[in-house]
Amino acid sequence: QDDSFVAFDDIRPAAKHHFLVTPKAHVESVRTLNKEHVPFLKNMEKVGIALMDKYNVPEDERRMGFHIPPFNSVDHLHLHVHALPYRSPLARKKYPIVHGSGLYHKGLIWFVEVGQAIRILEDGRSIGIMPC
């Protein structure tokens, strides 16, 4: 916990370690963010990185991202922070990372990796299900 964020264990962990990082101030979802929120997301990512560092999780076994509404269960922004491996193939499918091509940072999918979200917002785009 710090001045801006609180982190805690997910009650239904999908991975070896599964944390949620949430802002203390209400933010509805990743879809409500814009270019001005890039520093906010980078700080949120730093909290996730610090958690993974605390548990000595190698960089190639880390995944962090957001479900995109309407594929979220809570209307308050929360970053999923995972230390792989996933507990099951079904859990892995719930958090897919699909890379885009050309002008697009992500493919057609309901989950956006935190780095993808930052790049999309830096480009002045909004985050949605469709490739962006």
C-alpha positions as MATLAB code, in Angstrom:
seq = 'QDDSFVAFDDIRPAAKHHFLVTPKAHVESVRTLNKEHVPFLKNMEKVGIALMDKYNVPEDERRMGFHIPPFNSVDHLHLHVHALPYRSPLARKKYPIVHGSGLYHKGLIWFVEVGQAIRILEDGRSIGIMPC';
ca = [
       0.000    0.000    0.000;
       1.137    3.541   -0.725;
      -0.588    6.918   -1.077;
      -2.232    6.006   -4.389;
      -2.612    2.215   -4.557;
      -3.413   -0.856   -2.512;
      -2.441   -4.394   -3.513;
      -3.866   -7.667   -2.247;
      -4.193  -11.360   -3.101;
      -6.935  -12.303   -5.545;
      -9.564  -14.446   -3.790;
      -9.610  -16.853   -6.776;
      -5.970  -16.988   -7.871;
      -5.401  -17.988  -11.479;
      -1.630  -18.263  -11.160;
       1.122  -19.254   -8.745;
       0.887  -15.690   -7.351;
      -2.097  -13.516   -8.305;
      -2.415   -9.996   -6.925;
      -4.744   -7.115   -7.673;
      -3.396   -3.562   -7.651;
      -6.170   -0.989   -7.274;
      -6.130    2.781   -7.063;
      -7.458    4.255   -3.828;
      -9.370    6.874   -5.831;
     -12.251    5.479   -7.856;
     -11.511    4.839  -11.534;
     -14.248    2.906  -13.285;
     -12.214    0.909  -15.800;
      -9.366    0.856  -18.275;
     -11.842    2.123  -20.900;
     -12.213    5.439  -19.033;
      -8.499    6.252  -19.256;
      -6.848    8.642  -21.711;
      -3.385    9.946  -22.580;
      -3.216   12.002  -19.381;
      -3.415    8.768  -17.357;
      -0.156    7.291  -18.725;
       1.937    8.316  -15.656;
      -0.802    6.857  -13.414;
      -0.641    3.501  -15.254;
       3.154    3.498  -15.137;
       3.002    3.967  -11.362;
       0.448    1.172  -11.110;
       2.785   -1.049  -13.122;
       5.672   -0.189  -10.752;
       3.621   -1.512   -7.826;
       3.100   -4.782   -9.733;
       6.801   -5.013  -10.556;
       7.690   -4.439   -6.888;
       5.373   -7.310   -5.887;
       6.974   -9.633   -8.424;
      10.438   -8.554   -7.268;
       9.455   -9.294   -3.646;
       8.649  -12.880   -4.633;
      11.720  -13.206   -6.906;
       9.589  -13.902   -9.977;
      11.719  -13.923  -13.162;
      10.683  -11.289  -15.721;
       9.660  -13.902  -18.310;
       7.195  -15.410  -15.787;
       5.333  -12.143  -15.108;
       2.023  -11.050  -16.633;
       0.124   -7.856  -15.819;
      -3.010   -6.500  -17.392;
      -6.643   -5.443  -17.277;
      -9.934   -6.987  -18.336;
     -11.803   -4.670  -20.703;
     -15.494   -4.026  -19.936;
     -17.905   -5.678  -20.287;
     -15.539   -8.596  -19.532;
     -14.715   -7.410  -16.020;
     -16.353   -8.453  -12.774;
     -15.874   -5.242  -10.750;
     -16.451   -1.650  -11.881;
     -13.278   -0.353  -10.250;
      -9.971   -0.398  -12.109;
      -7.681   -3.209  -10.979;
      -4.440   -4.497  -12.435;
      -4.030   -8.282  -12.433;
      -0.457   -9.196  -11.483;
       0.433  -12.842  -12.187;
       3.449  -14.984  -11.494;
       3.298  -17.896  -13.915;
       2.508  -20.670  -14.354;
      -1.256  -20.472  -14.486;
      -3.090  -23.012  -12.346;
      -5.013  -24.472  -15.300;
      -5.519  -24.108  -19.064;
      -8.871  -22.435  -18.326;
      -7.184  -19.857  -16.088;
      -4.634  -19.134  -18.834;
      -7.448  -18.531  -21.351;
      -9.056  -15.952  -19.056;
      -5.979  -13.701  -19.350;
      -4.869  -13.870  -22.998;
      -2.353  -11.442  -24.403;
      -2.793  -10.881  -28.119;
      -0.261   -8.700  -29.858;
      -1.380   -6.429  -32.643;
       0.395   -5.573  -35.849;
       1.049   -2.441  -37.841;
      -0.637    0.515  -36.140;
      -2.337   -1.697  -33.563;
      -0.831   -2.522  -30.171;
      -3.263   -5.304  -29.336;
      -5.494   -7.698  -31.179;
      -9.199   -8.484  -30.880;
      -9.411   -9.621  -27.259;
     -10.960   -8.808  -23.842;
      -7.675   -8.439  -21.945;
      -4.976   -5.799  -22.387;
      -1.451   -6.159  -21.035;
      -0.334   -3.092  -19.032;
       2.424   -2.209  -21.548;
      -0.075   -2.421  -24.406;
      -2.455   -0.146  -22.481;
       0.283    2.425  -21.929;
       1.295    2.444  -25.622;
      -2.343    2.734  -26.767;
      -2.941    5.713  -24.481;
       0.383    7.336  -25.465;
      -0.869    7.215  -29.072;
      -3.985    9.144  -28.015;
      -6.283    6.158  -28.548;
      -8.775    4.623  -26.194;
      -8.747    1.035  -24.982;
     -11.454   -1.295  -26.200;
     -12.130   -4.857  -27.294;
     -11.365   -4.167  -30.951;
      -7.745   -3.932  -32.106;
      -6.259   -0.658  -30.928;
];
